[in-house]
């Protein structure tokens, strides 16, 4: 996670929080995890 200068565990914890809050969805693909935006307000914030 060099781009954000955080450990993999820290990033995973933040992503899990965003899934729990309903902002992202999680889809397992074998050993990989794919996240997508669930709440369109997130895209507005990023835009």
Secondary structure in CASP SS format (residue, H / E / C, confidence):
PFRMAT SS
TARGET T0000
AUTHOR 0000-0000-0000
METHOD secondary structure of the structure
MODEL  1
X C 1.00
X C 1.00
X C 1.00
X C 1.00
X C 1.00
X C 1.00
X C 1.00
X H 1.00
X H 1.00
X H 1.00
X H 1.00
X H 1.00
X H 1.00
X H 1.00
X H 1.00
X H 1.00
X H 1.00
X H 1.00
X H 1.00
X H 1.00
X C 1.00
X C 1.00
X C 1.00
X E 1.00
X E 1.00
X E 1.00
X E 1.00
X E 1.00
X E 1.00
X C 1.00
X C 1.00
X E 1.00
X E 1.00
X E 1.00
X E 1.00
X E 1.00
X E 1.00
X C 1.00
X C 1.00
X H 1.00
X H 1.00
X H 1.00
X H 1.00
X H 1.00
X H 1.00
X H 1.00
X C 1.00
END
